[in-house]
Amino acid sequence: MQTFFWLLIFFATFFIMEFNAWFTHKYIMHGFLWSLHKDHHHKDHDSWFERNDAFFIFYAVVSMTCFYLWGEQNMWYCLPIGIGIMAYGLAYFIVHDIFIHQRFKWLRNIDNKYARGVRRAHKIHHKHLGKDKGENFGMLIVPRKYFK
């Protein structure tokens, strides 16, 4: 029975992170921490790293804290939460940084209806270089109108 709850917590955490990513992007990255996020929309440096990359550190710390609580405080439910956050971070990195922005030269030849929709939706978001007006959506949940 614990395995069922473990899996339930893991998948719930993963999908809650999709909402959390949308919320964080809309209200924090395009809000009071725009100064860290704006170089993601308008590159103003020669470095491979962006100031925007600092956001992953926050989620990594939360995930590592969950691992600590699981290991040191024997809070079993913190393990699936920590792994769920980490798994979402990995999925986000693969989809957003590798597949969409091609920060690495992998996954360039994927071409199907879903892939085109995700890229199209993200491109529309990035056409606005400023803090306002960009459409916001999650990584996995993209509005149907982009899948032509």
Secondary structure, DSSP 4 states (H G I P E B T S, - for coil): -HHHHHHHHHHHHHHHHHHHHHHIIIIIIIIITHHHHHHHHS--SSSSS-GGGHHHHHHHHHHHHHHHHHHHH--TTHHHHHHHHHHHHHHHIIIIIIIIS-SSS-STT--SHHHHHHHHHHHHHHT--SSSS-----SS---GGG--
